[in-house]
Amino acid sequence: MAGVIVAVVVAAVVLIFLVRAVRIVPQARAMVVERLGRYHRTLTPGLAIVVPFVDRVRDRIDLREQVVSFPPQPVITEDNLVVGIDTVIYFQVTDPRAATYEIANVIRAIEQLTVTTLRNVIGGLNLEATLTSRDQINGQLRGVLDEATGKWGIRVNRVELKAIDPPRSIQDSMEKQMRAERDRRAAILTAEGVKQSEILRAEGEKQAAILRAEGEREAQILTAEGEAKAIGTVFRAIHEGDADQKLLAYQYLQTLPQIAQGQASKLWIVPSELTGALSGLGGLLGAAAPAPAAAPASGGPNGAAPQRSEPASG
């Protein structure tokens, strides 16, 4: 009976020894092992054996890249304006031993170092440069933090300014300035549009006037050519037909009503050659009817009445 108890006790001790001796380290993790209170070694991912009751696992270190976001920090710019800046740090543990023994609180240390470095960098920039130089600020922060955290076994991969919040009064002034700038650009664009429109309209009117004048000129030329051809045709027809003065007087009498239709026809001028033709035409008409007895005329010294031709007025 005593042998069975001893065997059970020995088996329990061996089981406990094995459980405490075998360590399985997950991927992207590391374990810092201390032997009798002093650093002994760092366990890498996989199966590892430690000495029970002699070796002790101090910390389990995550080797993946970690992201830490810090609350807004008040920072004074070169032109004495207080802005709130949110920062985001991307870091990775490269030496588990240094990260365990060189610094007590890694996150707190990085936060305080980021705040002090950020104030130094922003203190040399004005507000406008702070808002437009994020890449430059990120690069300076990363260089300072990476150099300071190198001895802690930490590599700072990236530093990003998540937000830069100027004072409310400055934000209102910036919004008014931006609104005024947009209004100015809109007014300039509108004026340029009106200018181009007026130029195009003037060019169109110019081209239309030119084309209209050319059309009127061509029409007048064609009208004059037509009238010249008509006059020539009539002239040739008269000469070829050997028209006498009587026919010409008759045609002139037919044309008089058309001349009188014009609004500007206030005075008619009768050519002297027409009187002879009218006299001949009247002689023909008088031959057909008997002439009345002529009354004695009184007048000049020879007894003949004076003749005077006056232009007929219409």
Secondary structure, 3 states (H helix, E strand, C coil): CHHHHHHHHHHHHHHHHHHHHEEEECCCEEEEEEECCEEEEEECCEEEECCCCCEEEEEEEECCCEEEEEEEEEEECCCCCEEEEEEEEEEEECCHHHHHHCCCCHHHHHHHHHHHHHHHHHCCCCHHHHHHCHHHHHHHHHHHHHHHHHHHCEEEEEEEEEEEECCHHHHHHHHHHHHHHHHHHHHHHHHHHHHHHHHHHHHHHHHHHHHHHHHHHHHHHHHHHHHHHHHHHHHHHHHHHCCCHHHHHHHHHHHHHHHHCCCCCCCCCCCHHHHHHHHHHHHHHHHHCCCCCCCCCCCCCCCCCCCCCCCCCC
